[in-house]
Amino acid sequence: MVAVSNMADLTVEDGVAVLTIDNPPVNALSAGVRVGLTEGVAMAAADDSVSAMVLICAGRTFIAGADITEFGGASTGPSLHDALTAMENCSKPIVAAIHGTALGGGLETALVCHYRVADAKARFGLPEVNLGLLPGAGGTQRLPRVVGVAKALEMVTSGVPIGSEEALASGLISEIVEDLRGGAIAFAKKVVAENRPLVRIRDQNEKIDEAKGKPELFAAIRKSIARKTRNFKAPEFNIQCIEAAVNSASFDEGLTVERSLFTELMTGEQSAAQRYFFFAERMAQKIPDVPKDTVEIPVNKVGVIGAGTMGGGISMNILNVGIPVTIIETKQEALDRGMAVIRKNYENTAKKGRISQQDVEDRMGLLTGSLNMEDLADCDMVIEAVFENMDLKKDIFGRLDKIVKQGAILASNTSALDVNEIASATTRPESVIGLHFFSPANVMKLLEIVRGDASSNEVIRTSMSFAKKIGKAAALVGVCPGFVGNRILAQRQYQAQKLIMEGAMPQDVDKVLFEFGLPMGPYQMSDLAGLDIGWDAEKSKGETIRDVLCEAGRRGQKTGAGYYDYDENRNHKPSAEVEKIILEFSEKSQNVRREIDEEEILARCIYPMINEGAKILDEGIAIRASDVDVVWVYGYGWPIYRGGPMHYADSIGLDKVLAKMKEYGELTGDAFWEPSPLLVKLAAEGKGFKDFAG
Ligand code: T1G
């Protein structure tokens, strides 16, 4: 065995050179790997005893892409382009042996090998679009030449990998092998023995030619992704690269287009934000004061209290990963209704072909309904999801304390109440934690994990892993009203209300935030949720615009009228009646209305969120700024190509945010605009929230 770099070694077995890449954790294409590829191929090519080569990776996966940590920095060692060109032009056949995930630059590396084999579990994808990028090492030119243009368009715009079976069927791999190393070496020998050609994908134009003169292929993918990729640059750039693959006179001409579009994305703000977020999501998993080796509590049976919308959605997440759930209700009718909704949701998913009918039966088979909380005695975790009333929650936790086995996790899905007070209803506050799911709980990716003052390390560590297991992105937060997400939301809602009192209309505010990239503005969101949440008709005295709307029967989408009017298809349009109500209300409140431009609307909605984020960091309610961003991207639809409110603030410059805060403070005389001491400090030091170390 020869070490060809600090991340690769070469052995020769029976005339086959085996180049093994070893760069844990995911064999990213760091400089040492690029050197290994270049030197390994050169060495094998020069060795007369070698007739073929196998490229294989140590550890849990084949190359999972370029090394994202190197982006934006000075690149060292051979370029990926040069390494891959050397491989493609090697005079001896190279067989890629793939396990785990061949992603991005990893799949591009496999695509310059002359043949590919894989084990049955391997996956293949070009997920660069998730980083605001495109495959920049020939992937947009080579993949369509193998799997066809339509499939390649789907893969580069969705970023979703395909499995071995589909890869075999599409010609991406030649064989699925059981023993990866042995199978790859045997395959390489077969190539030599049968004198098979050195297949260079760049020379294969058949599938490209099939797509020539078919612009409908591109129109179709643009149409199908338009809604989901609104404002994103990368998906369109990916499509343009594949268009170039079809319409260019040569492979290299297409490659040139790929290179220039790649560079434009790589140097742009969107990819910088999405790469930031890639690491933010992984960083959120790390809890500095909970040791990595903290023992986790096995979670093999879960109880859920409440079979309403949240209880049902929460249960589905757990059933989806094969863990039995016992769901508790107070009345048979409510229990039946709750379980029927779960089955209906599953059947709808099966109708869309995303799961099989057998999956529906398997998951429903793991679900037990009960009216008796005693049935939760042997649960490893119990999640309470009843409506937001402290006395009710304390009563439930007091009873759980007497029923459920010691060591089990007692969790509340509260979205705002004090987890410490809930825990005080038990004799084991160390076992109590908040697991705040977002509605619809089986869809929304965020799980705000609320650590109480007494929550043990085991309970915290287990809750973080449990979140990952059920497919959630978790962020650990402390106890305060509204935790991180809702606390920040309240600031925006407050200003949004102020803005329509001072001169704007609901549609003006919503337009600005929608164009900024949020799924919808605060007024459309309020109409969707219902204006009468927490509203009491008997006590209502028209003290707010919402009161007046509710008194007028405008309770939101469900009544066909709220801040907007709604047609039978729930399409919304501005309402003359609402405009009249707002004008009268602001006049009654002695507000002198004025023109408010979009820049002011945006700043007045976003900057208070940033300021509240700074307060949250200062108070230690969030460990790091990027956790706040994880909460807002996955819980509130903040556009990932803006990284999150804290990253966005850093991209603007905290000094500018601070200056605007002060300006609005003077303009309105409202103490609301008092900047957080942390914001003042970091701005003064010329730093950003990324520099906040807690
Ligand atoms: N570069 C650097 N570090 C990476 C990395 C990468 N590509 N992928 C993962 N890591 C780190 C990650 O930060 C974490 O570190 C650890 O590995 C485990 O990751 C030219 C431009 C492979 C499916 O987009 O999707 O190629 O937190 O926790 O859940 O065209 O990682 O432990 O310190 O996610 O098992 C394209 C990105 C790059 C794939 C494994 N490739 N990675 O998931 O583990 S762009 C990607 C993933 C590119 C070329 C272009 C996942 C995974 P730490 P993990 P996992």
Boltz pocket constraint, residues with backbone or C-beta under 6 A from the ligand:
constraints:
  - pocket:
      binder: B
      contacts: [[A, 25], [A, 26], [A, 28], [A, 64], [A, 65], [A, 66], [A, 67], [A, 68], [A, 69], [A, 80], [A, 101], [A, 103], [A, 104], [A, 105], [A, 106], [A, 108], [A, 127], [A, 128], [A, 131], [A, 133], [A, 134], [A, 135], [A, 136], [A, 137], [A, 139], [A, 278], [A, 279], [A, 282], [A, 283]]
      max_distance: 6.0
